[in-house]
């Protein structure tokens, strides 16, 4: 990942509805969530949600899969790992023990 990709991802996540959508998709895991269910769960109008999903897909944070007339959305966990890895690649001046609390938090939350 380079700074341009990181900035695109942060820009996509820097809006409350898009961040809520992404968190919902991360929680849903590999089953994903249909666009209609996302709209209902987050109380967002379909046309507004479509725009937000487009931004997340363009940033590479979300993928979409059509099933019949429905589209399911999934968090791209590989992209999330790359983004977090990019943020932490030079963590604490090369002293991994200083990053342990951050890594523990990530591991424990899973």
C-alpha positions as CSV (number, residue, x, y, z in Angstrom):
1,X,0.0,0.0,0.0
2,X,1.2,3.5,-0.7
3,X,0.1,6.8,0.7
4,X,-2.3,7.5,-2.2
5,X,-4.2,4.3,-1.5
6,X,-4.2,4.9,2.2
7,X,-5.6,8.4,1.7
8,X,-8.3,7.1,-0.6
9,X,-9.3,4.5,2.1
10,X,-9.3,7.1,4.9
11,X,-11.3,9.5,2.8
12,X,-13.9,6.8,2.2
13,X,-14.1,6.0,5.9
14,X,-14.0,9.6,6.9
15,X,-17.8,10.0,6.5
16,X,-20.2,8.7,9.3
17,X,-22.5,6.7,7.1
18,X,-19.7,5.0,5.1
19,X,-17.9,4.2,8.4
20,X,-21.1,2.7,9.8
21,X,-21.6,0.6,6.6
22,X,-18.0,-0.6,6.7
23,X,-18.2,-1.6,10.4
24,X,-21.5,-3.4,9.7
25,X,-19.9,-5.3,6.9
26,X,-16.9,-6.2,9.0
27,X,-19.2,-7.5,11.7
28,X,-21.2,-9.5,9.1
29,X,-18.1,-11.4,8.1
30,X,-18.0,-13.7,5.0
31,X,-21.8,-13.7,4.7
32,X,-22.0,-10.1,3.8
33,X,-25.2,-8.0,3.8
34,X,-27.6,-7.1,1.1
35,X,-28.0,-3.5,0.1
36,X,-31.6,-3.5,1.3
37,X,-30.6,-4.9,4.7
38,X,-27.9,-2.3,5.1
39,X,-30.4,0.4,4.4
40,X,-32.8,-0.9,6.9
41,X,-30.2,-1.6,9.6
42,X,-28.7,1.9,9.3
43,X,-31.9,3.7,8.4
44,X,-30.4,5.1,5.2
45,X,-32.3,5.8,2.0
46,X,-31.5,3.4,-0.8
47,X,-30.2,6.1,-3.3
48,X,-28.0,7.7,-0.6
49,X,-26.7,4.2,0.4
50,X,-25.9,3.4,-3.2
51,X,-23.6,6.5,-3.4
52,X,-21.8,5.6,-0.2
53,X,-21.4,1.9,-1.3
54,X,-19.9,3.1,-4.6
55,X,-17.3,5.2,-2.7
56,X,-16.3,2.2,-0.5
57,X,-16.1,-0.1,-3.5
58,X,-14.0,2.4,-5.4
59,X,-11.6,2.7,-2.4
60,X,-11.3,-1.1,-2.5
61,X,-12.7,-1.5,1.1
62,X,-15.9,-3.2,0.0
63,X,-16.7,-5.8,-2.7
64,X,-20.1,-6.5,-4.2
65,X,-21.6,-9.8,-5.5
66,X,-24.8,-10.0,-7.4
67,X,-27.2,-12.8,-6.5
68,X,-30.3,-12.6,-8.8
69,X,-31.9,-9.2,-8.3
70,X,-30.0,-8.6,-5.0
71,X,-26.5,-7.4,-4.4
72,X,-24.6,-8.5,-1.3
73,X,-21.7,-6.4,0.0
74,X,-18.7,-7.6,1.8
75,X,-15.9,-5.9,3.7
76,X,-12.6,-6.5,2.0
77,X,-10.6,-7.7,5.0
78,X,-7.4,-8.0,3.0
79,X,-7.6,-4.2,2.2
80,X,-8.3,-3.6,5.9
81,X,-5.2,-5.6,6.9
82,X,-3.1,-3.8,4.4
83,X,-4.3,-0.4,5.7
84,X,-3.6,-1.3,9.3
85,X,-0.3,-2.8,8.3
86,X,0.7,0.3,6.4
87,X,-0.2,2.4,9.5
88,X,1.9,0.2,11.8
89,X,4.8,-0.8,9.5
90,X,7.2,1.5,11.2
91,X,5.5,1.3,14.6
92,X,7.4,2.7,17.6
93,X,10.7,3.2,15.9
94,X,11.4,-0.5,15.3
95,X,10.7,-1.5,18.8
96,X,8.0,-4.2,18.5
97,X,7.4,-4.5,22.2
98,X,6.1,-0.9,22.2
99,X,3.5,-1.9,19.6
100,X,2.3,-4.9,21.7
101,X,-0.6,-3.1,23.3
102,X,-2.0,-2.0,19.9
103,X,-1.6,-5.5,18.5
104,X,-3.2,-7.1,21.7
105,X,-6.2,-4.8,21.3
106,X,-6.7,-5.9,17.6
107,X,-6.3,-9.5,18.5
108,X,-8.5,-9.4,21.6
109,X,-11.3,-7.6,19.7
110,X,-11.6,-10.6,17.3
